[in-house]
Amino acid sequence: MSKDLVLVFHPDLAASVVNRRWVQELGRHPERHTVHDVHAAYPDGRIDVEREQKLVEDHERLILQFPIYWFSCPPLVKTWLDEVLTSGWAYGPGGDALARRPVALGVTAGIRESDYRRDGRYGHTLAEALTPFEMTFQYTGADFRSFYAFYGAEHGPSTEAVARSARGYLEFLERL
């Protein structure tokens, strides 16, 4: 068992600026990261649960990467969680596949970081919006390690800002 499994959930990765760049950067280090484009693997949304569980089992760390949609995740992320994190595998009697496994999120937010503050436009932090993920992985006994975020994706980020974020994302993953 070695390296990170980065599950990428982006319905149009080719059109993405930030997520696509992150995937490109991860791809430069195949000895460290396995990138799994879940939308490309399951264009019909029908997940091969055994395949996904085996992928998780074959890696030390699990990272879910996705854009924030309506202060949550794209639908396929929820489908993946619902179908892959089964009783007897991820939780419940004999369900220890994620126990103590480091898990983290890599997310891109369309709105600015200043909007994700208690005194910001929406009155909540991004950490608060991502609480269901933290709770889900705590439930499974995983070692939830928080998230890395890029803010302001819908505001036409500069090439340099995107490049900086890609380097920051790799550094975040190195510290897991």
PyMOL CGO cylinders between C-alpha atoms (Angstrom):
from pymol import cmd
from pymol.cgo import CYLINDER

trace = [
    CYLINDER, 0.00, 0.00, 0.00, 1.44, 3.35, -0.96, 0.3, 1, 1, 1, 1, 1, 1,
    CYLINDER, 1.44, 3.35, -0.96, 0.68, 6.91, -1.95, 0.3, 1, 1, 1, 1, 1, 1,
    CYLINDER, 0.68, 6.91, -1.95, -2.39, 9.09, -2.10, 0.3, 1, 1, 1, 1, 1, 1,
    CYLINDER, -2.39, 9.09, -2.10, -5.62, 8.25, -3.85, 0.3, 1, 1, 1, 1, 1, 1,
    CYLINDER, -5.62, 8.25, -3.85, -7.06, 11.50, -5.15, 0.3, 1, 1, 1, 1, 1, 1,
    CYLINDER, -7.06, 11.50, -5.15, -10.68, 11.06, -6.18, 0.3, 1, 1, 1, 1, 1, 1,
    CYLINDER, -10.68, 11.06, -6.18, -11.52, 13.89, -8.54, 0.3, 1, 1, 1, 1, 1, 1,
    CYLINDER, -11.52, 13.89, -8.54, -15.20, 14.77, -8.83, 0.3, 1, 1, 1, 1, 1, 1,
    CYLINDER, -15.20, 14.77, -8.83, -15.63, 17.41, -11.51, 0.3, 1, 1, 1, 1, 1, 1,
    CYLINDER, -15.63, 17.41, -11.51, -18.40, 17.01, -14.09, 0.3, 1, 1, 1, 1, 1, 1,
    CYLINDER, -18.40, 17.01, -14.09, -16.42, 18.95, -16.73, 0.3, 1, 1, 1, 1, 1, 1,
    CYLINDER, -16.42, 18.95, -16.73, -12.76, 18.71, -15.81, 0.3, 1, 1, 1, 1, 1, 1,
    CYLINDER, -12.76, 18.71, -15.81, -11.64, 19.78, -19.30, 0.3, 1, 1, 1, 1, 1, 1,
    CYLINDER, -11.64, 19.78, -19.30, -13.37, 23.15, -18.82, 0.3, 1, 1, 1, 1, 1, 1,
    CYLINDER, -13.37, 23.15, -18.82, -12.11, 23.63, -15.28, 0.3, 1, 1, 1, 1, 1, 1,
    CYLINDER, -12.11, 23.63, -15.28, -9.26, 26.02, -14.61, 0.3, 1, 1, 1, 1, 1, 1,
    CYLINDER, -9.26, 26.02, -14.61, -8.23, 25.22, -11.06, 0.3, 1, 1, 1, 1, 1, 1,
    CYLINDER, -8.23, 25.22, -11.06, -9.21, 21.55, -10.71, 0.3, 1, 1, 1, 1, 1, 1,
    CYLINDER, -9.21, 21.55, -10.71, -7.65, 20.75, -14.08, 0.3, 1, 1, 1, 1, 1, 1,
    CYLINDER, -7.65, 20.75, -14.08, -4.40, 22.46, -13.04, 0.3, 1, 1, 1, 1, 1, 1,
    CYLINDER, -4.40, 22.46, -13.04, -4.36, 20.58, -9.75, 0.3, 1, 1, 1, 1, 1, 1,
    CYLINDER, -4.36, 20.58, -9.75, -4.79, 17.29, -11.62, 0.3, 1, 1, 1, 1, 1, 1,
    CYLINDER, -4.79, 17.29, -11.62, -1.94, 18.23, -13.98, 0.3, 1, 1, 1, 1, 1, 1,
    CYLINDER, -1.94, 18.23, -13.98, 0.34, 18.94, -11.03, 0.3, 1, 1, 1, 1, 1, 1,
    CYLINDER, 0.34, 18.94, -11.03, -0.62, 15.69, -9.31, 0.3, 1, 1, 1, 1, 1, 1,
    CYLINDER, -0.62, 15.69, -9.31, 0.08, 13.83, -12.56, 0.3, 1, 1, 1, 1, 1, 1,
    CYLINDER, 0.08, 13.83, -12.56, 3.69, 15.02, -12.45, 0.3, 1, 1, 1, 1, 1, 1,
    CYLINDER, 3.69, 15.02, -12.45, 4.18, 12.88, -9.34, 0.3, 1, 1, 1, 1, 1, 1,
    CYLINDER, 4.18, 12.88, -9.34, 2.66, 9.47, -10.18, 0.3, 1, 1, 1, 1, 1, 1,
    CYLINDER, 2.66, 9.47, -10.18, 4.93, 7.82, -7.62, 0.3, 1, 1, 1, 1, 1, 1,
    CYLINDER, 4.93, 7.82, -7.62, 3.12, 9.78, -4.91, 0.3, 1, 1, 1, 1, 1, 1,
    CYLINDER, 3.12, 9.78, -4.91, -0.44, 10.29, -6.20, 0.3, 1, 1, 1, 1, 1, 1,
    CYLINDER, -0.44, 10.29, -6.20, -2.98, 8.15, -8.01, 0.3, 1, 1, 1, 1, 1, 1,
    CYLINDER, -2.98, 8.15, -8.01, -5.52, 10.45, -9.66, 0.3, 1, 1, 1, 1, 1, 1,
    CYLINDER, -5.52, 10.45, -9.66, -8.91, 8.88, -10.25, 0.3, 1, 1, 1, 1, 1, 1,
    CYLINDER, -8.91, 8.88, -10.25, -11.36, 10.97, -12.31, 0.3, 1, 1, 1, 1, 1, 1,
    CYLINDER, -11.36, 10.97, -12.31, -14.62, 9.55, -10.99, 0.3, 1, 1, 1, 1, 1, 1,
    CYLINDER, -14.62, 9.55, -10.99, -16.83, 11.32, -13.55, 0.3, 1, 1, 1, 1, 1, 1,
    CYLINDER, -16.83, 11.32, -13.55, -14.74, 9.94, -16.41, 0.3, 1, 1, 1, 1, 1, 1,
    CYLINDER, -14.74, 9.94, -16.41, -14.79, 6.45, -14.88, 0.3, 1, 1, 1, 1, 1, 1,
    CYLINDER, -14.79, 6.45, -14.88, -18.58, 6.50, -14.42, 0.3, 1, 1, 1, 1, 1, 1,
    CYLINDER, -18.58, 6.50, -14.42, -20.18, 8.82, -16.98, 0.3, 1, 1, 1, 1, 1, 1,
    CYLINDER, -20.18, 8.82, -16.98, -23.52, 7.13, -16.30, 0.3, 1, 1, 1, 1, 1, 1,
    CYLINDER, -23.52, 7.13, -16.30, -23.14, 7.68, -12.54, 0.3, 1, 1, 1, 1, 1, 1,
    CYLINDER, -23.14, 7.68, -12.54, -23.21, 3.95, -11.83, 0.3, 1, 1, 1, 1, 1, 1,
    CYLINDER, -23.21, 3.95, -11.83, -20.33, 3.32, -9.45, 0.3, 1, 1, 1, 1, 1, 1,
    CYLINDER, -20.33, 3.32, -9.45, -18.46, 0.01, -9.29, 0.3, 1, 1, 1, 1, 1, 1,
    CYLINDER, -18.46, 0.01, -9.29, -18.39, -0.26, -5.50, 0.3, 1, 1, 1, 1, 1, 1,
    CYLINDER, -18.39, -0.26, -5.50, -15.92, -3.15, -5.32, 0.3, 1, 1, 1, 1, 1, 1,
    CYLINDER, -15.92, -3.15, -5.32, -13.48, -1.34, -7.63, 0.3, 1, 1, 1, 1, 1, 1,
    CYLINDER, -13.48, -1.34, -7.63, -13.70, 1.84, -5.56, 0.3, 1, 1, 1, 1, 1, 1,
    CYLINDER, -13.70, 1.84, -5.56, -13.24, 0.01, -2.28, 0.3, 1, 1, 1, 1, 1, 1,
    CYLINDER, -13.24, 0.01, -2.28, -10.19, -1.81, -3.67, 0.3, 1, 1, 1, 1, 1, 1,
    CYLINDER, -10.19, -1.81, -3.67, -8.71, 1.50, -4.83, 0.3, 1, 1, 1, 1, 1, 1,
    CYLINDER, -8.71, 1.50, -4.83, -9.11, 2.93, -1.34, 0.3, 1, 1, 1, 1, 1, 1,
    CYLINDER, -9.11, 2.93, -1.34, -7.62, -0.19, 0.26, 0.3, 1, 1, 1, 1, 1, 1,
    CYLINDER, -7.62, -0.19, 0.26, -4.58, -0.02, -2.03, 0.3, 1, 1, 1, 1, 1, 1,
    CYLINDER, -4.58, -0.02, -2.03, -3.61, 3.50, -0.89, 0.3, 1, 1, 1, 1, 1, 1,
    CYLINDER, -3.61, 3.50, -0.89, -2.44, 5.02, 2.35, 0.3, 1, 1, 1, 1, 1, 1,
    CYLINDER, -2.44, 5.02, 2.35, -4.35, 8.30, 2.17, 0.3, 1, 1, 1, 1, 1, 1,
    CYLINDER, -4.35, 8.30, 2.17, -7.65, 9.36, 0.61, 0.3, 1, 1, 1, 1, 1, 1,
    CYLINDER, -7.65, 9.36, 0.61, -8.34, 12.81, -0.82, 0.3, 1, 1, 1, 1, 1, 1,
    CYLINDER, -8.34, 12.81, -0.82, -11.66, 13.92, -2.28, 0.3, 1, 1, 1, 1, 1, 1,
    CYLINDER, -11.66, 13.92, -2.28, -11.21, 16.81, -4.73, 0.3, 1, 1, 1, 1, 1, 1,
    CYLINDER, -11.21, 16.81, -4.73, -14.20, 18.74, -6.00, 0.3, 1, 1, 1, 1, 1, 1,
    CYLINDER, -14.20, 18.74, -6.00, -15.67, 22.17, -6.71, 0.3, 1, 1, 1, 1, 1, 1,
    CYLINDER, -15.67, 22.17, -6.71, -18.12, 23.55, -4.19, 0.3, 1, 1, 1, 1, 1, 1,
    CYLINDER, -18.12, 23.55, -4.19, -21.65, 23.47, -5.64, 0.3, 1, 1, 1, 1, 1, 1,
    CYLINDER, -21.65, 23.47, -5.64, -24.32, 25.37, -3.75, 0.3, 1, 1, 1, 1, 1, 1,
    CYLINDER, -24.32, 25.37, -3.75, -22.20, 25.25, -0.58, 0.3, 1, 1, 1, 1, 1, 1,
    CYLINDER, -22.20, 25.25, -0.58, -21.87, 21.49, -0.89, 0.3, 1, 1, 1, 1, 1, 1,
    CYLINDER, -21.87, 21.49, -0.89, -20.48, 18.98, -3.36, 0.3, 1, 1, 1, 1, 1, 1,
    CYLINDER, -20.48, 18.98, -3.36, -21.34, 17.77, -6.86, 0.3, 1, 1, 1, 1, 1, 1,
    CYLINDER, -21.34, 17.77, -6.86, -23.98, 15.01, -6.73, 0.3, 1, 1, 1, 1, 1, 1,
    CYLINDER, -23.98, 15.01, -6.73, -21.54, 12.23, -7.67, 0.3, 1, 1, 1, 1, 1, 1,
    CYLINDER, -21.54, 12.23, -7.67, -19.55, 12.85, -4.48, 0.3, 1, 1, 1, 1, 1, 1,
    CYLINDER, -19.55, 12.85, -4.48, -22.63, 12.12, -2.38, 0.3, 1, 1, 1, 1, 1, 1,
    CYLINDER, -22.63, 12.12, -2.38, -23.43, 9.08, -4.51, 0.3, 1, 1, 1, 1, 1, 1,
    CYLINDER, -23.43, 9.08, -4.51, -19.87, 7.81, -4.03, 0.3, 1, 1, 1, 1, 1, 1,
    CYLINDER, -19.87, 7.81, -4.03, -20.10, 8.26, -0.26, 0.3, 1, 1, 1, 1, 1, 1,
    CYLINDER, -20.10, 8.26, -0.26, -23.53, 6.62, -0.09, 0.3, 1, 1, 1, 1, 1, 1,
    CYLINDER, -23.53, 6.62, -0.09, -22.56, 3.61, -2.19, 0.3, 1, 1, 1, 1, 1, 1,
    CYLINDER, -22.56, 3.61, -2.19, -18.90, 3.00, -1.36, 0.3, 1, 1, 1, 1, 1, 1,
    CYLINDER, -18.90, 3.00, -1.36, -18.91, 3.60, 2.41, 0.3, 1, 1, 1, 1, 1, 1,
    CYLINDER, -18.91, 3.60, 2.41, -20.89, 0.48, 3.19, 0.3, 1, 1, 1, 1, 1, 1,
    CYLINDER, -20.89, 0.48, 3.19, -21.69, -1.16, 6.49, 0.3, 1, 1, 1, 1, 1, 1,
    CYLINDER, -21.69, -1.16, 6.49, -19.20, -3.92, 7.16, 0.3, 1, 1, 1, 1, 1, 1,
    CYLINDER, -19.20, -3.92, 7.16, -16.55, -2.13, 5.08, 0.3, 1, 1, 1, 1, 1, 1,
    CYLINDER, -16.55, -2.13, 5.08, -16.40, 1.49, 6.25, 0.3, 1, 1, 1, 1, 1, 1,
    CYLINDER, -16.40, 1.49, 6.25, -18.37, 1.27, 9.48, 0.3, 1, 1, 1, 1, 1, 1,
    CYLINDER, -18.37, 1.27, 9.48, -20.34, -1.13, 11.65, 0.3, 1, 1, 1, 1, 1, 1,
    CYLINDER, -20.34, -1.13, 11.65, -19.21, -4.62, 12.61, 0.3, 1, 1, 1, 1, 1, 1,
    CYLINDER, -19.21, -4.62, 12.61, -16.04, -5.40, 10.66, 0.3, 1, 1, 1, 1, 1, 1,
    CYLINDER, -16.04, -5.40, 10.66, -16.19, -2.02, 8.94, 0.3, 1, 1, 1, 1, 1, 1,
    CYLINDER, -16.19, -2.02, 8.94, -12.72, -0.69, 9.55, 0.3, 1, 1, 1, 1, 1, 1,
    CYLINDER, -12.72, -0.69, 9.55, -11.40, -0.01, 6.03, 0.3, 1, 1, 1, 1, 1, 1,
    CYLINDER, -11.40, -0.01, 6.03, -11.02, 3.70, 6.78, 0.3, 1, 1, 1, 1, 1, 1,
    CYLINDER, -11.02, 3.70, 6.78, -9.99, 3.37, 10.43, 0.3, 1, 1, 1, 1, 1, 1,
    CYLINDER, -9.99, 3.37, 10.43, -7.04, 5.67, 11.13, 0.3, 1, 1, 1, 1, 1, 1,
    CYLINDER, -7.04, 5.67, 11.13, -6.60, 6.30, 7.38, 0.3, 1, 1, 1, 1, 1, 1,
    CYLINDER, -6.60, 6.30, 7.38, -5.73, 9.96, 6.70, 0.3, 1, 1, 1, 1, 1, 1,
    CYLINDER, -5.73, 9.96, 6.70, -8.52, 11.61, 4.69, 0.3, 1, 1, 1, 1, 1, 1,
    CYLINDER, -8.52, 11.61, 4.69, -8.63, 15.17, 3.38, 0.3, 1, 1, 1, 1, 1, 1,
    CYLINDER, -8.63, 15.17, 3.38, -10.48, 17.37, 0.92, 0.3, 1, 1, 1, 1, 1, 1,
    CYLINDER, -10.48, 17.37, 0.92, -9.23, 19.55, -1.92, 0.3, 1, 1, 1, 1, 1, 1,
    CYLINDER, -9.23, 19.55, -1.92, -11.96, 22.02, -2.84, 0.3, 1, 1, 1, 1, 1, 1,
    CYLINDER, -11.96, 22.02, -2.84, -12.44, 24.95, -5.14, 0.3, 1, 1, 1, 1, 1, 1,
    CYLINDER, -12.44, 24.95, -5.14, -14.92, 27.65, -4.25, 0.3, 1, 1, 1, 1, 1, 1,
    CYLINDER, -14.92, 27.65, -4.25, -16.34, 30.06, -6.77, 0.3, 1, 1, 1, 1, 1, 1,
    CYLINDER, -16.34, 30.06, -6.77, -16.81, 32.83, -4.24, 0.3, 1, 1, 1, 1, 1, 1,
    CYLINDER, -16.81, 32.83, -4.24, -14.12, 34.76, -2.46, 0.3, 1, 1, 1, 1, 1, 1,
    CYLINDER, -14.12, 34.76, -2.46, -12.66, 33.79, 0.88, 0.3, 1, 1, 1, 1, 1, 1,
    CYLINDER, -12.66, 33.79, 0.88, -14.00, 36.99, 2.44, 0.3, 1, 1, 1, 1, 1, 1,
    CYLINDER, -14.00, 36.99, 2.44, -17.53, 35.76, 1.71, 0.3, 1, 1, 1, 1, 1, 1,
    CYLINDER, -17.53, 35.76, 1.71, -16.79, 32.60, 3.76, 0.3, 1, 1, 1, 1, 1, 1,
    CYLINDER, -16.79, 32.60, 3.76, -16.53, 34.36, 7.11, 0.3, 1, 1, 1, 1, 1, 1,
    CYLINDER, -16.53, 34.36, 7.11, -18.95, 34.78, 9.96, 0.3, 1, 1, 1, 1, 1, 1,
    CYLINDER, -18.95, 34.78, 9.96, -19.03, 38.50, 9.14, 0.3, 1, 1, 1, 1, 1, 1,
    CYLINDER, -19.03, 38.50, 9.14, -18.96, 37.79, 5.40, 0.3, 1, 1, 1, 1, 1, 1,
    CYLINDER, -18.96, 37.79, 5.40, -21.71, 37.70, 2.83, 0.3, 1, 1, 1, 1, 1, 1,
    CYLINDER, -21.71, 37.70, 2.83, -23.00, 34.24, 3.80, 0.3, 1, 1, 1, 1, 1, 1,
    CYLINDER, -23.00, 34.24, 3.80, -22.30, 34.29, 7.54, 0.3, 1, 1, 1, 1, 1, 1,
    CYLINDER, -22.30, 34.29, 7.54, -20.52, 30.92, 7.61, 0.3, 1, 1, 1, 1, 1, 1,
    CYLINDER, -20.52, 30.92, 7.61, -17.01, 29.65, 7.02, 0.3, 1, 1, 1, 1, 1, 1,
    CYLINDER, -17.01, 29.65, 7.02, -16.07, 27.08, 4.41, 0.3, 1, 1, 1, 1, 1, 1,
    CYLINDER, -16.07, 27.08, 4.41, -15.07, 24.78, 7.27, 0.3, 1, 1, 1, 1, 1, 1,
    CYLINDER, -15.07, 24.78, 7.27, -18.65, 24.97, 8.53, 0.3, 1, 1, 1, 1, 1, 1,
    CYLINDER, -18.65, 24.97, 8.53, -20.00, 24.18, 5.07, 0.3, 1, 1, 1, 1, 1, 1,
    CYLINDER, -20.00, 24.18, 5.07, -17.71, 21.12, 4.92, 0.3, 1, 1, 1, 1, 1, 1,
    CYLINDER, -17.71, 21.12, 4.92, -18.66, 19.83, 8.38, 0.3, 1, 1, 1, 1, 1, 1,
    CYLINDER, -18.66, 19.83, 8.38, -20.75, 16.92, 6.97, 0.3, 1, 1, 1, 1, 1, 1,
    CYLINDER, -20.75, 16.92, 6.97, -17.58, 15.51, 5.37, 0.3, 1, 1, 1, 1, 1, 1,
    CYLINDER, -17.58, 15.51, 5.37, -15.63, 15.78, 8.60, 0.3, 1, 1, 1, 1, 1, 1,
    CYLINDER, -15.63, 15.78, 8.60, -18.48, 14.08, 10.48, 0.3, 1, 1, 1, 1, 1, 1,
    CYLINDER, -18.48, 14.08, 10.48, -18.80, 11.33, 7.85, 0.3, 1, 1, 1, 1, 1, 1,
    CYLINDER, -18.80, 11.33, 7.85, -15.13, 10.45, 8.08, 0.3, 1, 1, 1, 1, 1, 1,
    CYLINDER, -15.13, 10.45, 8.08, -15.13, 10.66, 11.87, 0.3, 1, 1, 1, 1, 1, 1,
    CYLINDER, -15.13, 10.66, 11.87, -18.03, 8.20, 11.84, 0.3, 1, 1, 1, 1, 1, 1,
    CYLINDER, -18.03, 8.20, 11.84, -15.92, 5.75, 9.85, 0.3, 1, 1, 1, 1, 1, 1,
    CYLINDER, -15.92, 5.75, 9.85, -12.96, 6.16, 12.21, 0.3, 1, 1, 1, 1, 1, 1,
    CYLINDER, -12.96, 6.16, 12.21, -10.82, 7.84, 9.55, 0.3, 1, 1, 1, 1, 1, 1,
    CYLINDER, -10.82, 7.84, 9.55, -8.25, 10.45, 10.50, 0.3, 1, 1, 1, 1, 1, 1,
    CYLINDER, -8.25, 10.45, 10.50, -9.85, 13.54, 8.92, 0.3, 1, 1, 1, 1, 1, 1,
    CYLINDER, -9.85, 13.54, 8.92, -7.11, 16.06, 8.11, 0.3, 1, 1, 1, 1, 1, 1,
    CYLINDER, -7.11, 16.06, 8.11, -9.19, 19.04, 7.03, 0.3, 1, 1, 1, 1, 1, 1,
    CYLINDER, -9.19, 19.04, 7.03, -9.12, 20.63, 3.58, 0.3, 1, 1, 1, 1, 1, 1,
    CYLINDER, -9.12, 20.63, 3.58, -7.19, 22.74, 1.12, 0.3, 1, 1, 1, 1, 1, 1,
    CYLINDER, -7.19, 22.74, 1.12, -9.21, 25.38, -0.70, 0.3, 1, 1, 1, 1, 1, 1,
    CYLINDER, -9.21, 25.38, -0.70, -8.96, 27.73, -3.63, 0.3, 1, 1, 1, 1, 1, 1,
    CYLINDER, -8.96, 27.73, -3.63, -11.34, 30.67, -3.35, 0.3, 1, 1, 1, 1, 1, 1,
    CYLINDER, -11.34, 30.67, -3.35, -12.68, 32.94, -6.08, 0.3, 1, 1, 1, 1, 1, 1,
    CYLINDER, -12.68, 32.94, -6.08, -12.67, 30.51, -9.00, 0.3, 1, 1, 1, 1, 1, 1,
    CYLINDER, -12.67, 30.51, -9.00, -15.67, 32.20, -10.61, 0.3, 1, 1, 1, 1, 1, 1,
    CYLINDER, -15.67, 32.20, -10.61, -13.88, 35.57, -10.61, 0.3, 1, 1, 1, 1, 1, 1,
    CYLINDER, -13.88, 35.57, -10.61, -11.35, 34.75, -13.32, 0.3, 1, 1, 1, 1, 1, 1,
    CYLINDER, -11.35, 34.75, -13.32, -8.28, 33.91, -11.23, 0.3, 1, 1, 1, 1, 1, 1,
    CYLINDER, -8.28, 33.91, -11.23, -4.90, 34.85, -12.64, 0.3, 1, 1, 1, 1, 1, 1,
    CYLINDER, -4.90, 34.85, -12.64, -2.63, 32.19, -14.08, 0.3, 1, 1, 1, 1, 1, 1,
    CYLINDER, -2.63, 32.19, -14.08, -0.17, 32.89, -11.27, 0.3, 1, 1, 1, 1, 1, 1,
    CYLINDER, -0.17, 32.89, -11.27, -2.85, 32.50, -8.58, 0.3, 1, 1, 1, 1, 1, 1,
    CYLINDER, -2.85, 32.50, -8.58, -3.84, 29.14, -10.04, 0.3, 1, 1, 1, 1, 1, 1,
    CYLINDER, -3.84, 29.14, -10.04, -0.19, 28.04, -10.25, 0.3, 1, 1, 1, 1, 1, 1,
    CYLINDER, -0.19, 28.04, -10.25, 0.39, 29.11, -6.61, 0.3, 1, 1, 1, 1, 1, 1,
    CYLINDER, 0.39, 29.11, -6.61, -2.67, 27.15, -5.55, 0.3, 1, 1, 1, 1, 1, 1,
    CYLINDER, -2.67, 27.15, -5.55, -1.43, 24.02, -7.34, 0.3, 1, 1, 1, 1, 1, 1,
    CYLINDER, -1.43, 24.02, -7.34, 1.90, 24.26, -5.51, 0.3, 1, 1, 1, 1, 1, 1,
    CYLINDER, 1.90, 24.26, -5.51, 0.06, 24.86, -2.24, 0.3, 1, 1, 1, 1, 1, 1,
    CYLINDER, 0.06, 24.86, -2.24, -2.17, 21.86, -2.84, 0.3, 1, 1, 1, 1, 1, 1,
    CYLINDER, -2.17, 21.86, -2.84, 0.85, 19.59, -3.36, 0.3, 1, 1, 1, 1, 1, 1,
    CYLINDER, 0.85, 19.59, -3.36, 2.45, 20.97, -0.19, 0.3, 1, 1, 1, 1, 1, 1,
    CYLINDER, 2.45, 20.97, -0.19, -0.80, 20.34, 1.73, 0.3, 1, 1, 1, 1, 1, 1,
    CYLINDER, -0.80, 20.34, 1.73, -0.84, 16.73, 0.53, 0.3, 1, 1, 1, 1, 1, 1,
    CYLINDER, -0.84, 16.73, 0.53, 2.82, 16.26, 1.48, 0.3, 1, 1, 1, 1, 1, 1,
    CYLINDER, 2.82, 16.26, 1.48, 1.99, 17.23, 5.07, 0.3, 1, 1, 1, 1, 1, 1,
    CYLINDER, 1.99, 17.23, 5.07, -0.84, 14.69, 5.44, 0.3, 1, 1, 1, 1, 1, 1,
]
cmd.load_cgo(trace, "trace")
